[in-house]
C-alpha cells in the first residue's frame, strides 16, 4: 500500500509533523493545500521566537510539562476515508496511511532560531524510492521528496536530462529558487497518477495555470496536455483570468504543443471581415422594435465601441466603424425623409389611427436611430461630416412645419444634440457648415421648444441653450448679429417657449460695443491688401 511520510528534520533533533495529505489507492499523492503549508510553518514559528526575560517559565514547571508530554500516549486521529493511523495499519489494513504526529524533545529557542525548515515526503511504496529531490523555496523552506527515478525520467524531459548520467554518491538532486514549492510538489505527484484529467477537474483555473507553468518547466507533456484540455472546457471568470489563460497558452504555442482548441475561444479562423460583423450588429439594433432590448443593446454597443476607441491598436477598426456607421446614418435619413413625405400628405390627417400610428412610430424609431448613431460618432470625434449632412436636409426642414409637433419633435432632438456637441467642442465642422446648420434648423427647433421642455424627459434646457449660444458665437461677428437679431424677435414674442440665448447675446454685445479686439476698418483694409497681393 502507498504511504507518504511528512517529517521536519533538524540537526541534532527530530520532530515529525503531520501535513494534511491524502493517498489514493493508485498511489497518487494529493498536494497539501496552501493552508496546510501555512499551518506547518506557523506551528514552527513559536519555537523560533525567544521569550522575553519577564515571561520566562520556572525550570520545575518546564520539566513537569516535558514529563507529561513524554509519558502521554498520542491519541489516534479520527478515521477518515483513505487515511488511517499507525495502529490501524499494524492491524493488517490495506488502506493507505498517514503518520500521526510524534512528539519530540523541546529544545531551548535560542538553539534553533536560524535552523532551516524542512518537510520530507515519500512517494509510492515505503522504502522503495531510489532518488531524493530537494526543493528549495522561499524563506529557507525546503521539501525533500523521496521519489522513483524511473517515474521522473519517464514523465519529465527535465529530470531525464538531469539524471542521464549516474549521480555520485547517494542519489540526490536539488532544485533552487522554486517560486511555489507546493505547486511543484503537486506536479511531481501527478507523475504518479494515471488519470490526470480527473485529478484536475475539481481545481480552479488559477491552480491549473500554476500547475501548467511548472509542468512546462519540467517538460511534463502529458500534464501539459491535460491542463490544456481542462482550460479548453472550463469557464474563465473575468478579463483578468482570461488574459492569464491566453498569455500562458500563447507561451506554449511555439513549442509544438496543440494549443489551438484553447485559443479558438478568443480567436476565429473565419474570413468574415470586421466591417460586415459590425454592420450586421448595427442593423439588428436599428431594426429592432422592442423598446427595452433596443435601449439596453444601444448602451452596450456604445460602451464597447468606446472601449475600442481607447485602444491605440484599433485604428484600422476605427475607420471601418466610421464607414459602417455613416452608411447606416444615410439609410436611416432616407427612411426618415420618406416617412416625413408620407405624413405631410394632406389626406394623411384624415386616415384612421390604425394607419397613422405605425407611420408615427416608425418615424420616431428612425429619429432615435439617427440620434444614437450621432452619439457614437461624437464619442469617436467623427461627427463633423454628419453635421454637414444634416445641415443640407433642406426638404426635411421644409416638411417639418407640415407635421404635428407630436410627430416631428424627435427630429428637433437631433438638431439639439448637434448644437450641444458643437458647443462642447466634440463636433468641429467648418464655419460654413455651422452657419448653414443654424440657418436651416434653429427655427424648427424654436418652433418645437415648448413641447421639448414639457414632453421629453431627456431634454435639458440649460445644456441645449448653452450649446446653441456657443455655436452662434463661433461664427464671424456679422453672422452672430444676424442670427441673434432673428432670435431676439422670436424671444420677445414667445418668451419661455423660445430658447433663452441671453448669455450669447451679452457676449456679442461686449464684442461689438465694449471691447472690440481690433479696429474693423484697419482689419478690413489689411485683409483686402493681403488678398490683392
URNOR-V806088 format. One line per field, one symbol per residue. ss: DSSP state (H for helix, E for strand, C for the rest). phi: phi as a letter, one per 40 degrees, with the letter a starting at -180 (. if undefined). psi: psi as a letter, one per 30 degrees, with the letter a starting at -180 (. if undefined). A space follows every 50 residues. Layout:
# URNOR-V806088
ss: ???
phi: ???
psi: ???
This chain:
# URNOR-V806088
ss: CEEECCEEEECCEEECCCCCCEECCCCCEECCCHHHHHHHHHHHHHHHCC CCHHHCCCHHHHHHHHHHHHHCCCCCCCCECCECCHHHHHCCCCCCEECC CCCCCCCCHHHCCCCCEEEEEECCECCCCCEEEEEECHHHEEEEEEECHH HHHHHCHHHHHHCCCCCCCCCEEEECCCCCHHHHHHHHHHCCCCCHHHHH HCCCHHHHHHHHHHHHHHCCHHHHHHHHHHHHHCCCCHHHHHHHHHHHHH HHHHHCCCCHHHHCCCCCCCCCCHHHHHHHHHHHHHCCCCHHHHHHHHHH HHHHHHHHHHCHHHHHHHHHHHHHHHHHHHHHHHHHHHHHHHHHCHHHCC CCHHHHHHHHHHHHHHHHHHHHHHHHHHHCCCCHHHHHHHHCCHHHHHHH CCCCHHHHHHHHHHHHHHHHHHHCCCCCCCHHHHHHHHHHHHHHHHHCHH HHHHHCCCCCHHHHHHHHHHHHHCCCHHHHHHHHHHHHHHHHHHHHHCCC CHHHHHHHHHHHHHCCCCCHHHHHHHHHHHHHC
phi: .cabbbbbbbcgabbcbcbcbbbcdcgcbccccdcccccccccccdccbc ccdcbccdcccccccccccccccccccccbcgbbccccccchcccdbbcc cbcbccbddccbcbccbbbbbbbgcdgbcbabbbcbbcfgcbbbbcbbdc ccccbbccccccbcbcccgcdabbbcfccbccccccccccccbcbccccc dcccccccccccccccccgccccdcccccccccccbbgcccccccccccc ccccbgbcbddccccbabcccccddcccccccccccccbccccdcccccc cccccccccccccbcccccccccccccccccccccccccccccccdcccc ccccccdcccccccccccccccccccccccfbccccdccccccccccccd ccbcdcccccccccccccccccccgcbbccdcccccccccbccdcccccc cccbbbcccbcccccccccccccccddccdccccccccccccccgccbdc bccccccddcccbcbccaccccccccccccccc
psi: lkkkkjljklkglkjkkkkjkkklfggkkkkkleeeeeeeeeffeeffjk klefgkkleeeeeeeeeeeefkkkkklkklkfklleeeeffgkgkllkkl kkkakklkeffgegklkkkkkkkakkgfkgkkkkkjalhgkkkkkjakee eeeefkfeeeeegekkkkbkjkkkjlhkejeeeeeeeeeffgkeieeeff eglleeeeeeeeeeeeefhieeeeeeeeeefefkkkjleeeeeeeeeeef ffegggkjfeeefffglkflgjleeeeeeeeeeeeffkfjeeeeeeeeee eeeeeeeeffkffgeeeeeeeeeeeeeeeeeeeeeeeeeeeeffkefeef llefeeeeeeeeeeeeeeeeeeeeeeeeeghggeeeeeeefgieeeeefe ffllefeffeefeeeeeeeeeeffgfkilleeeeeeeeeefeeeeeegee eeeffjefkjeeeeeeeeeeeefflleeeeeeefeeeeeeefefbfgkkj heeeeeeeeeeeeeikflkeeeeeeeeeeeee.
